[in-house]
Amino acid sequence: MDTLKHKGMRKKLIEELRQKGIENEAVLEAMMDIPRHLFFFDTAFLHMAYEDKAFPIGSGQTISQPYTVAFQTSLLNLKKREKILEIGTGSGYQTAVLAKLGMKIFTIERQHALHLKSQALLEEMGYKARCFYGDGYAGKAAFAPFDKILVTCGAPHVPEELKGQLKVGGRMVIPVGEFNGVQNMMTWDKVSETEFKVSNHGDFQFVPMLERTDTGD
């Protein structure tokens, strides 16, 4: 249930994000519309849903800090109906933000329990996304190329498969760095099949992008 109290808490959070420098009004409006508390799988902690903090959701994963969601989404420079590959579905909250913005989403989750929970929740709430259980390092070549790729976990390096699945003119947003510290939020703009323009957008902390394993779909 999304009550007036929840909406009031959400409004305060959005104002906090504006004060922290988020300027993309389309992203802020989408986040204002989405009841983040419904993506907390442990109802005992719903009172923390509108704090600007990450929070554990099980399987060693977290629902990202709202500022991070807004920052990464803004970096994507989205246009309507773009095809997006998301690595790390998690709770499905970031997926819902992309769906609210009108994107065509393909999202991959490595943790099977989270994949099942987030897929069911997104369907129940009416957010359209193609959800896959599988290896984020491998991406989804069958649906490539993608206009944008968003990685929501800390990668030790930029996977070659993901670079290859990004269309020329597209952008990947990915936090890169070892898990024992912080990651650099990077944008990789694909200038040609072999050339990228790389920019750094500051330090963040993410759960690690899990290593390869045989998962299938």
PERAZI-V133444 format. One record per pair of residues at least 6 apart in sequence whose C-alpha atoms are under 8 Angstrom apart, sorted by the first residue. I is the first residue (numbers start at 1). J is the second residue. Records with the same first field share a line. If there is no record, write none. Layout:
I=J / J
//
This chain:
1=38
2=35
6=35
7=32 / 35
9=50
10=32 / 35 / 50
11=32
13=50 / 51 / 52
14=28 / 31 / 32
17=66 / 67 / 70
22=28 / 67 / 70 / 71
24=74
26=101
27=70 / 73 / 74 / 97 / 101
28=70
30=97 / 100 / 101
31=97
34=96 / 97
36=49 / 50 / 93
37=46 / 49 / 50
39=63 / 91 / 92 / 93 / 121
40=46 / 49 / 57 / 63 / 91
41=57 / 91
42=57
52=65 / 66 / 67
53=64 / 65 / 66
54=62 / 63 / 64 / 65 / 66
55=62 / 63 / 64 / 65
56=62 / 63
57=63 / 90 / 91
58=114
59=111 / 113 / 114
60=207
61=90 / 207
62=90 / 91 / 207
63=90 / 91 / 93
69=94
72=150 / 173
73=98
75=173 / 187
76=148 / 150 / 171 / 172 / 173
78=148
79=103
80=101 / 102 / 103
81=102 / 103 / 104
82=102 / 103 / 104 / 146 / 147 / 148
83=103 / 104 / 105 / 106 / 146 / 147 / 148
84=103 / 104 / 105 / 106 / 146 / 147 / 148 / 149 / 150
85=105 / 106 / 107 / 108 / 139 / 140 / 146 / 148 / 149 / 150
86=95 / 105 / 106 / 107 / 108 / 149 / 150 / 151 / 152
87=107 / 108 / 109 / 136 / 139 / 149 / 150 / 151 / 152 / 153
88=107 / 108 / 109 / 110 / 136 / 151 / 152 / 153 / 209
89=95 / 107 / 108 / 109 / 114 / 115 / 118 / 131 / 152
90=109 / 114 / 115 / 118
91=114 / 117 / 118
92=118 / 119 / 121 / 122
95=105 / 107 / 129
96=122 / 127
98=105
99=105 / 127 / 128 / 129
100=127
104=128 / 129
105=128 / 129 / 130
106=129 / 130 / 131 / 132
107=129 / 130 / 131 / 132
108=115 / 131 / 132 / 133 / 134 / 135 / 136 / 139
109=115 / 131 / 132 / 133 / 134 / 135 / 136
110=133 / 134 / 135 / 136 / 210 / 215
111=133
112=133
115=131 / 132 / 133
119=131
122=128 / 129
132=217
133=215 / 216 / 217
134=214 / 215 / 216 / 217
135=212 / 213 / 214 / 215 / 216
136=209 / 210 / 212
137=159 / 161 / 162 / 211 / 212
138=159 / 161 / 162
139=161 / 162 / 165
140=165
141=165
144=165 / 166 / 167
145=165 / 166 / 167
146=165 / 166 / 167 / 170
147=166 / 167 / 169 / 170 / 171
148=166 / 167 / 170 / 171 / 172 / 173
149=162 / 166 / 171 / 172 / 173
150=172 / 173 / 174
151=172 / 173 / 174 / 175
152=174 / 175 / 206
153=174 / 175 / 206 / 207 / 208 / 209
154=174 / 175 / 176 / 177 / 178 / 179 / 183 / 205 / 206 / 207 / 208 / 209
155=174 / 175 / 176 / 177 / 178 / 183 / 208 / 209
156=176 / 177 / 178 / 179 / 209
157=176 / 177
158=174 / 176
163=172
164=193
166=172 / 190
167=190
168=190 / 191 / 192 / 193
169=189 / 190 / 191 / 192
170=189 / 190
171=187 / 188 / 189 / 190
172=187 / 188 / 189
173=185 / 186 / 187 / 188
174=185 / 186 / 187
175=183 / 184 / 185 / 186 / 204 / 206
176=183 / 184 / 185 / 186
177=183 / 184
179=206 / 207 / 208
181=205
182=203 / 204 / 205 / 206
183=203 / 204 / 205 / 206
184=200 / 201 / 202 / 203 / 204
185=200 / 201 / 202 / 203 / 204
186=198 / 199 / 200 / 201 / 202
187=197 / 198 / 199 / 200 / 201
188=196 / 197 / 198 / 199
189=196 / 197 / 198
190=196 / 197
191=197
//
